[in-house]
Amino acid sequence: LKCKFCRYTIPPFFRVSGDESDPSWVGAWWIGFVLASFIALIAVVPIICLPKVLPESLKWHRNRLVETSQAVRRRTPECCGLAGTNKTAALYRDTPIQEESSLLYTSIAPRGRGPLWYKLWLDVRHIPIAIYRILTNAPFMLITLAMAIDSLVVTGASSFMSKYLERQFNVPPSRSSFLIGCIMVPMAGVGCMISGFIVQHFRLNSVTTLKLAVGLLFFSLVLTPMYLIYCPHDPLVGVETTYPDRDGQISIGNYSDVEPSLKSSCNTHCMCSESEFRPVCAEFVDGRQLSYYSPCFAGCVESYRPWQKMYSNCSCVVETTRLRLRQVKKGLCESKCKGLLGFLIMFAPLSLCTFAVGVPIISVILRTVDYNERSFALGIQGILVRIVGTIPAPVLFGWMFDVSCIRYQSEPCGDSDVGVCFKLSTTFKRMVLYLIPALAMGILTIVLMVYGATLQDDPLPDVPLEDVERVVEDGDRTQPETAAPLLQ
């Protein structure tokens, strides 16, 4: 939806030269964020109306309290190895359970009385110990590192995927963003729902859940060779090829002794500037296409005709164009190969598996730490993932795009290699530059997660299912007068 607004100017009433086919075009990108913020604000209203404590949460907290207080070791109920039951699995004793109405209030430690600094000390004194326990938790740290590496690939790919389609398949900017959005958004939602349903329906324990995540990552790794798919682009005259002669023949720079140059005898009278990159495309009757740096370098002497979207009477174009003699149209030449369809077909399941990993990984993260430290562990995990993965991802992938650039746009008063890159290499050597990091990060992610699975603690001793159900059902009917739950 947001990419559609990029087809309009900023602001809409401001007249600018060119249209969305111009590489320097900047559309109304901000309208999408305004609409998304307004929709999010509407969604806040029903959330505010929710009660402070949900009715069913009291019963859940009471059962959770019994599991925590009477277990030999503090564990989460999911990792105790009792599958196929709706009751939580833990060890119990014949200890009365406090009435649910006062459970939440008695489970909160009193802040005490005293000056403000003392109250703050009571709140933060446990933080250093909690940080030490979480950072020395080997399974938690390994899985978090794997999540950071996965976030590095996902963030970098999502940030530059539209630009990747533009350069590799000659897709217009508005269309490339629309295609990526139509694939990534539905696949992300479907992937999260499927993985969440599998974890919840089959009551997977920690190791099995981690194996599910490894399987999804392995399938994503199998699909990474899709980056080898690309369309051979039409050469840019003056940069990659020489200007065509009278017979329409050109010389590729890598296979000719003639060095390509933007200046030619057909455009010397035009006084063209290399700082203005406005590509145009010439389509010939034999099916060939050539891109020119700008209408000026194509030798077009007639002004642009908006109703035809054409430049006419271009002296650097041979007289064999498809529409009329010596005509060029705005924008780079669109590719006619079918590689884009194959790339998108493989990109859809890759996106599904990549986003589906998030739910089981979060589930495993919550099971590797104590129950009382879950929220704090998620905070530390979020910080580490952003420091290692999310923040450096745009820098790393942007660097890979920079080293693949074969031509920079010249600045009027600057160096020729400091402008915007307008031409990327699509050779196999540059494709390996994208493929190797994806394969290496995928393999490292799987190795870390498999190693993390071997560090899981042994489950608690098995308890007969009948005993667990009897104790939980008895606890639902028990309402003792006094009790002091032991919180761990």
Secondary structure, DSSP 8 states (H G I E B T S, - for coil): -HHHHTTS-SSTTS--SS-TTSTT----THHHHHHHHHHHHHHHHHHHTS-SS-HHHHHHHHHHHHHHHHSSS---GGGGS--S-SS------S-----GGGHHHHTS----SS-HHHHHHHHHTTHHHHHHHHHT-HHHHHHHHHHHHHHHHHHHHHHHHHHHHHHHH---HHHHHHHHHHHHHHHHHHHHHHHHHHHHHTT--HHHHHHHHHHHHHHHHHHGGGGG-------EETTTB----TTS---BGGGSSS---S--TTTGGG---TT----EEEEBTTS-EEEES-TTTTTB-S--BTTTTEE--BTTS-S-BSSSTT-EEESS----SSHHHHHHHHHHHHHHHHHHTHHHHHHHHHHSS-GGGHHHHHHHHHHHHIIIIITHHHHHHHHHHHHTEEEE---TTS-TTSS-EEEE--SHHHHHHHHHHHHHHHHHHHHHHHHHHHT---------HHHHHHHHHHHHH---S-------
